[in-house]
Amino acid sequence: MVRVILLKQRYFIHLCFDGTNYHGWQIQSNAMSVQSIICKTLSTILREEIHLIGAGRTDTGVHAKFYTAHFDCKIFSAKWHENEEMIIFRIKADRFLRNMVRAIVGSLLEVGKNKISLNGFRQIIESKNRTKAGMSVPAKGLFLVDIDY
């Protein structure tokens, strides 16, 4: 059985914005900013407080044709187990993004085939770089089993 506990995954967002009605990127206690609006929106969607880190600052009224920011996600547990007919992978996290589980499973299968080591897998996760992960497995047999708010 392979078990992974409390790993962090970093997610990046790329955006552009019209800064006309905002007091720059960075959160301010006395004014509306781009960062505050995006954090509030992501927190509503993901149902937990999101702390977004931006690539830089802009002043009041400044627009951005391209901007990038990131936030972290924690994988609480991930494990394989067997029953009589199947090998089952279970994962619990504070959120899942597109293709995340399929990429993790693809990378873990490469561990099982001795193409990468467990340490190599950990380095892939810690690098926060999807291009270093194994191929994504097909969604066939993938189930969302439970949601806990």
Backbone torsions as a table, in degrees:
resi	resn	phi	psi	omega
1	MET	NA	135.2	174.9
2	VAL	-105.1	131.9	179.3
3	ARG	-130.5	131.9	177.3
4	VAL	-121.2	132.9	-177.3
5	ILE	-131.5	135.7	172.8
6	LEU	51.6	55.7	172.2
7	LEU	-94.5	152.2	175.6
8	LYS	-104.1	142.5	175.2
9	GLN	-123.2	132.6	-179.3
10	ARG	-101.8	133.1	179.2
11	TYR	-116.9	136.3	-178.2
12	PHE	-109.8	144.0	172.2
13	ILE	-121.9	141.0	177.0
14	HIS	-115.1	133.7	-175.0
15	LEU	-150.9	168.3	169.1
16	CYS	-131.7	156.1	179.7
17	PHE	-152.2	154.1	173.4
18	ASP	-95.4	111.8	-174.7
19	GLY	-87.1	7.7	-175.1
20	THR	-50.2	-47.0	-174.5
21	ASN	-97.1	14.5	-175.3
22	TYR	-122.6	153.5	178.4
23	HIS	-96.7	55.8	178.4
24	GLY	84.5	-174.9	-179.7
25	TRP	-75.2	-52.8	-165.9
26	GLN	-70.9	141.7	178.3
27	ILE	-58.0	135.3	177.3
28	GLN	-130.9	145.2	-177.1
29	SER	-70.5	-24.4	-173.6
30	ASN	-115.8	11.5	-177.4
31	ALA	-154.6	157.9	179.3
32	MET	-83.2	130.4	179.3
33	SER	-124.1	164.3	177.3
34	VAL	-61.6	-46.5	-179.0
35	GLN	-59.4	-42.6	-178.3
36	SER	-63.8	-39.9	179.9
37	ILE	-67.1	-43.6	-179.0
38	ILE	-67.9	-42.7	177.7
39	CYS	-59.7	-45.2	-179.9
40	LYS	-62.0	-43.5	-179.2
41	THR	-66.0	-47.8	178.0
42	LEU	-62.1	-39.4	178.7
43	SER	-63.0	-38.3	177.4
44	THR	-66.2	-47.0	-178.4
45	ILE	-64.9	-45.0	-174.3
46	LEU	-90.3	-5.3	175.4
47	ARG	59.8	37.3	171.2
48	GLU	-162.4	159.4	-177.0
49	GLU	-68.4	127.0	179.8
50	ILE	-110.1	131.1	175.5
51	HIS	-107.3	110.3	-176.3
52	LEU	-97.5	131.6	178.9
53	ILE	-109.5	121.5	-178.3
54	GLY	-92.1	161.8	-178.7
55	ALA	-76.8	-11.5	-179.4
56	GLY	178.6	-167.7	-179.1
57	ARG	-118.7	155.4	169.2
58	THR	-129.1	156.7	177.7
59	ASP	-86.7	170.7	178.3
60	THR	-52.7	130.1	175.4
61	GLY	81.4	-5.1	-177.7
62	VAL	-77.5	136.0	178.0
63	HIS	-95.3	161.5	175.5
64	ALA	-131.7	124.8	173.4
65	LYS	-78.6	-29.1	176.3
66	PHE	-148.1	133.2	178.1
67	TYR	-147.8	152.0	177.8
68	THR	-135.0	147.3	178.4
69	ALA	-148.1	168.0	178.7
70	HIS	-143.7	161.3	170.3
71	PHE	-145.6	160.3	-176.0
72	ASP	-104.0	151.9	176.2
73	CYS	-129.0	140.8	178.6
74	LYS	-105.5	135.2	170.2
75	ILE	-94.1	114.8	-176.1
76	PHE	-77.6	-40.2	177.5
77	SER	-159.8	150.8	176.3
78	ALA	-150.2	129.7	-178.9
79	LYS	-154.4	154.7	175.5
80	TRP	-105.0	144.9	168.4
81	HIS	-150.9	159.2	-177.3
82	GLU	-111.6	144.7	164.2
83	ASN	-119.2	-167.0	-174.4
84	GLU	-61.3	-33.3	-172.6
85	GLU	-117.0	-14.3	-171.3
86	MET	-140.0	159.1	166.1
87	ILE	-106.5	124.7	-172.6
88	ILE	-116.0	135.0	175.4
89	PHE	-109.6	126.4	177.4
90	ARG	-119.5	137.4	-179.6
91	ILE	-138.0	140.4	177.3
92	LYS	-128.3	130.2	-178.3
93	ALA	-147.4	169.6	178.3
94	ASP	-80.4	-10.8	173.2
95	ARG	-172.0	158.9	175.0
96	PHE	-126.5	135.0	175.8
97	LEU	-106.7	168.6	-177.3
98	ARG	-50.0	127.0	172.1
99	ASN	72.5	1.2	-174.3
100	MET	-61.2	-52.9	-176.9
101	VAL	-65.7	-41.7	-179.5
102	ARG	-62.5	-36.1	178.0
103	ALA	-71.8	-39.6	177.7
104	ILE	-63.3	-45.5	179.2
105	VAL	-62.9	-43.6	177.9
106	GLY	-58.3	-41.4	178.7
107	SER	-67.9	-40.9	179.4
108	LEU	-67.3	-32.6	175.1
109	LEU	-63.7	-35.3	176.2
110	GLU	-66.9	-31.1	173.0
111	VAL	-63.2	-46.7	179.9
112	GLY	-62.4	-28.4	178.7
113	LYS	-90.6	6.4	-179.4
114	ASN	61.6	25.5	175.8
115	LYS	-82.9	-29.3	171.2
116	ILE	-137.0	154.3	179.9
117	SER	-86.9	168.2	173.7
118	LEU	-59.6	-39.1	177.0
119	ASN	-63.9	-38.7	176.5
120	GLY	-62.6	-39.6	176.3
121	PHE	-62.6	-45.8	179.0
122	ARG	-59.0	-41.3	179.4
123	GLN	-64.6	-36.4	177.1
124	ILE	-61.9	-48.3	-179.3
125	ILE	-63.2	-46.2	-177.4
126	GLU	-69.5	-24.0	179.1
127	SER	-70.0	-21.1	-179.4
128	LYS	57.8	32.2	-177.4
129	ASN	-123.3	104.5	-176.3
130	ARG	-57.4	-29.9	-176.8
131	THR	-68.1	-17.0	178.7
132	LYS	-86.3	-11.9	-177.9
133	ALA	-76.8	164.1	176.0
134	GLY	-69.3	177.1	179.8
135	MET	-68.1	152.2	178.1
136	SER	-76.5	133.2	177.3
137	VAL	-76.3	156.6	177.0
138	PRO	-62.4	155.4	-179.4
139	ALA	-75.4	-5.1	-179.6
140	LYS	-56.7	123.9	179.6
141	GLY	85.6	3.8	179.8
142	LEU	-86.2	127.5	-179.1
143	PHE	-126.7	137.7	164.6
144	LEU	-88.9	116.9	-172.3
145	VAL	-97.5	-38.8	-173.8
146	ASP	-153.9	148.8	173.3
147	ILE	-126.4	128.6	-178.9
148	ASP	-119.7	114.1	179.0
149	TYR	-94.2	NA	NA
